[in-house]
Amino acid sequence: MKTEIYEVDPFTSRKDKLITTIDSDYRFERQDEIFIDGARSMKVRVINVVVRLAGGDMERELLVMKL
């Protein structure tokens, strides 16, 4: 499933910057911690998972806070 990972503003919890997009069937849940390696290596915690159904396709957004 296409999964977009967005960083949220720590004070308002509003969606901010797109960190990365992945294709994964993993079932992410609140409080999961993810280590992202690459140009912007970071550790984040999932604070919300949003699943969208559109035209038979599923897409997911993870809203994460940098730790």
N, C-alpha and C positions, 0 to 999 in steps of 0.2 A: 504494500500500500504506500502511496506517495505520502511522505511525512515532512512537513515544513517545521523547522524549529526556530521560534522567535524569542528574542530576549524581551523581557518586560521591564518597565520602569519600576524601580524598587519602592517608590513612594506611592504611586497610583495604581500599580499592577496593570497598566495599559500596555497593549502590544506595541513594541518599538521596532527593533531591527531584525531582519531575517539573518540568522546565523548560518544555517545550511539547510539543504533539502536532501533527504535520503529516501530509499525504497526499502521498507522493512515491514515484516508481519509481526514483529514483537508487540506485545500488549503493554504499552506504557501506562503507568498509573501515577497519580499524585504522589509526591514525595520520592519518586525514583531519582537517583543521582546518576548523571551521565558525564563521562569524561570525553571531551571533544579535542582531538589532536589535529594539528595542521597549522596553517598560518596564524590562526587565533586559538591557541590551545587554552582550554578553560574547563572548569568543573561547574556544572549547573544542576539545579534541582527543578523537577517538573512541578509547576503549581496549578496547571490546568491542561486538560486534553479536550480538544474540540474535533468532532468527527462530522464530515459533511458528505451527504449523498447527492450526487448530481448526475442525472442521465445514466444511472446504473453504475457509475464509478464512485469509489469511496476515496476521500482525501482526509488527511488528519493534520491538525496543527497542534504542536506542543508549545505551550507558553512556559518559559523557563526563567529562573532567576539565577544570576551569576553568584557563585559562592566564593 
